Amino acid sequence: MNIILYTLLVLLAIGIVAAVLLYFVSQKFKVVEDPRIDEVEAAMPGANCGGCGYPGCRGFADAFVKASDISNFFCPVGGNKVMATISAIVGKAAEAKDPMIAVVRCAGSPEERARVNRYDGAYSCRVSAALYEGDTGCQWGCLGMGDCCTVCDFDAIHMNPKTLLPVVDQDKCTACGACAKICPKHVIEMRKKNPKDRRVFVSCINEDKGGPAKKACGVACIGCAKCQKACPFDAITIENNLSYIDFKKCKSCRKCVPVCPTHAIWEVNFPPRPAAKPEEAAASPAAPVEA
């Protein structure tokens, strides 16, 4: 009986000593966390999408509170409203930024970009891109296997079964950028979400010269520079045989759209253009008829 009692007393003593040691160790090495981190995290959307560049909302909140300059911080899901709220918590002012949206810069549907071979492997854009250039004559275009759809946490992008191209739901897209990061061909770009969601962009990233590009895809940019000459705002540049519209300079005048011979420039969410007057239609040259 005494042996059992002594054993219990020894174990009790060891427990008390361990508890005391743990208490002093925890007090010596404890980290005092700024309570504003919890406040900032609570005010955020809680999407944990990583679109801000940090590992979730908690990581963003921690870095945001500790930063001396918050100009490089932005939560794409919460937007300017959330940024204003969390900036007030830390007593600083956040600069309002233009809302962005994901834009698919490829129009190479099967009708425009014929398949020249068949891929038989893991159904993944990243795997396919690592093995070969693609199953069409265009090595630059969308591979059509939907990695961008899989990675989207907001159900904002889907594959069109007819065109085999991703389509962005402008009402759901939060501009987290996950789809743009996952695309091995860099087909998806984050562009400014203008008023009424109107935007003008070159829906092509093919850097081949005009002839090969047009042969590979009927709506490829051929780098003819007609759009550049038509732009009155110096918003269009030609580099590597490819036209690019700078959304920071573009005024959405749309003068570049009708001059593009391959219809590679898209105008989205604009009202229909007025019909040409009879005298203007008669004066304009007739389009060549293909045999």
RAWONOR-V760791 format. One record per residue. N is the residue number from 1. NEAR is the number of other C-alpha atoms within 10 Angstrom. Layout:
N;NEAR, N;NEAR
//
This chain:
1;5, 2;7, 3;8, 4;9, 5;10, 6;11, 7;11, 8;12, 9;12, 10;12, 11;12, 12;12, 13;12, 14;12, 15;12, 16;12, 17;12, 18;11, 19;12, 20;12, 21;12, 22;12, 23;11, 24;11, 25;11, 26;11, 27;10, 28;9, 29;8, 30;9, 31;8, 32;6, 33;9, 34;11, 35;9, 36;17, 37;21, 38;14, 39;15, 40;24, 41;19, 42;14, 43;16, 44;21, 45;15, 46;13, 47;14, 48;18, 49;23, 50;18, 51;20, 52;20, 53;15, 54;17, 55;12, 56;16, 57;24, 58;18, 59;16, 60;22, 61;23, 62;18, 63;15, 64;23, 65;22, 66;13, 67;13, 68;9, 69;12, 70;18, 71;13, 72;10, 73;18, 74;21, 75;23, 76;24, 77;22, 78;17, 79;19, 80;17, 81;11, 82;18, 83;24, 84;16, 85;17, 86;24, 87;17, 88;13, 89;16, 90;17, 91;10, 92;14, 93;16, 94;19, 95;15, 96;13, 97;12, 98;13, 99;17, 100;20, 101;24, 102;25, 103;23, 104;23, 105;23, 106;21, 107;27, 108;25, 109;20, 110;14, 111;12, 112;16, 113;21, 114;17, 115;15, 116;11, 117;10, 118;9, 119;11, 120;7, 121;9, 122;10, 123;13, 124;15, 125;21, 126;16, 127;12, 128;19, 129;15, 130;10, 131;11, 132;10, 133;15, 134;22, 135;17, 136;20, 137;19, 138;26, 139;19, 140;20, 141;26, 142;28, 143;26, 144;19, 145;18, 146;21, 147;20, 148;24, 149;20, 150;15, 151;18, 152;19, 153;16, 154;14, 155;13, 156;19, 157;22, 158;18, 159;17, 160;13, 161;9, 162;9, 163;15, 164;18, 165;23, 166;26, 167;16, 168;19, 169;15, 170;15, 171;9, 172;12, 173;20, 174;24, 175;26, 176;25, 177;24, 178;20, 179;27, 180;20, 181;16, 182;18, 183;20, 184;20, 185;18, 186;16, 187;22, 188;25, 189;18, 190;16, 191;20, 192;20, 193;18, 194;16, 195;8, 196;9, 197;14, 198;14, 199;21, 200;23, 201;25, 202;25, 203;24, 204;26, 205;26, 206;27, 207;20, 208;20, 209;15, 210;16, 211;10, 212;15, 213;23, 214;20, 215;15, 216;21, 217;24, 218;18, 219;23, 220;33, 221;29, 222;23, 223;23, 224;16, 225;18, 226;15, 227;25, 228;22, 229;14, 230;17, 231;20, 232;14, 233;12, 234;13, 235;16, 236;23, 237;16, 238;14, 239;10, 240;11, 241;18, 242;22, 243;27, 244;21, 245;20, 246;17, 247;17, 248;9, 249;11, 250;18, 251;15, 252;17, 253;11, 254;19, 255;14, 256;24, 257;21, 258;14, 259;16, 260;22, 261;15, 262;15, 263;16, 264;23, 265;27, 266;19, 267;17, 268;12, 269;11, 270;13, 271;8, 272;6, 273;6, 274;6, 275;8, 276;10, 277;9, 278;8, 279;8, 280;10, 281;11, 282;10, 283;9, 284;9, 285;8, 286;8, 287;6, 288;6, 289;5, 290;4, 291;3
//
